[in-house]
């Protein structure tokens, strides 16, 4: 990880869960991390807790479902910090409904947050990397539901569909970069069940019981995996990494 010291990373959905854990890990590794999320105060609290760390957190309020917000955030990073070296596309939403019971606004929000923000962010980050001729890294927080759809214990609407799109995008961009000799790594990280706020926000009320009854990962487990893939030698690319809790049946 030494080669990333002082470099700039952007983490979306940085106010809680996996995003907050990744942000904390990267700041402790010495990176300048721009945290992007709607809940600015939470990121400010995280920034205060990281006082004295090797790196620094720059909290930026942004609704990634809104294109203008997202583009302005990336413009700020390029202008104020000189460009992007690492992008962690983490922001995600889910809805606790059957597909046929859900509504169009919910569908659109999941597509915008889970897929379009990943696509737009990747495009902006890679443009910054190419302009400065640096070897960067795109990390997409995917899901095991982006590769197969098991018998689900609870409905999650079109969430798996958006993650299948992330799987396709990750491989498509990897091959496109390879064909054009663009030295930007692309990694899809596909966790199983992770104990985060996404389920409560998505409409599941008894999350504590859910976590007690179901094998699960912690956000730090995913953050550790990201530090691992970022720490690989420059000629090594981990294109897909699946992480499951022991005894998970999905």
Secondary structure, 3 states (H helix, E strand, C coil): CHHHCCCEEEEECCCCHHHHHHHHHHHHCCCEEEEEECCHHHHHHHHHHCCCCCCEEEEEECCCCCHHHHHHHHHHHHHHHCCCCEEEECCCCCCCCCHHHCCHHHHHHHHHHHHHHHHHHHHHHHHHHHHHCCCCEEEEECCHHHCCCCCCCCCCCCHHHHHHHHHHHHHHHHHHHHHCCCCCEEEEEEECCECCCHHHHCCCCCHHHHHHHCCCECHHHHHHHHHHHHCCCCCCCCCEEEECCCCCCC
